[in-house]
Amino acid sequence: MIEIIAISGSLRAGSTNSALVAALAANAPAGCRVEVYDGLGRLPIFNPDDEGERTPPEAAALIETITRANGVIVSCPEYAHGVPGGMKNALDWLVSRDAAVGKPAMLVHASPRSLYARAALAEIMRTMSFAIYEERALEIALLGKKPAEVEAILADPANRRAMRAAIEAFVGFIGGR
């Protein structure tokens, strides 16, 4: 069984990025489990003095979750042309650990407008030694949609097939490493 962790870089209750990662989890193909990580908002602000024996339990849980996963999927909004603080904070907790080194990662997008954050997030994750899967980007435009519209878009059979295909391609990337 391939275990993938999906992370939304948004803390908003009505986040389209969170809706997308939840839909990915619901549409995972056979032989693959996509678990949504929901602890982003509970992570303390990263402080290198709190690493090692002083690592807070929430950060230790994130590190363990990423370590045991076969791969990571991230869907992240763009705030002021950058990666939201909560997402960057989560990545900072992984910087001096082996959890990210060589870990397959795929970025998916709920908005066609987040070009700066996409590039910044990819650069951050490459610098951390994540193995970024870039062959098949999944983008389902959800920005600005009402919750019922988001639900309908994500339930559309063509979008469900696209999500499954993207995960299957990512699983192939994981297996080929």
PyMOL commands that set and color helices and strands:
alter all, ss='L'
color gray80, all
select helices_A, chain A and resi 16-26+40-42+48-50+52-54+57-68+85-94+115-127+147-155+157-175
alter helices_A, ss='H'
color red, helices_A
select strands_A, chain A and resi 2-8+32-37+71-75+104-109+131-139
alter strands_A, ss='S'
color yellow, strands_A
deselect
rebuild
show_as cartoon
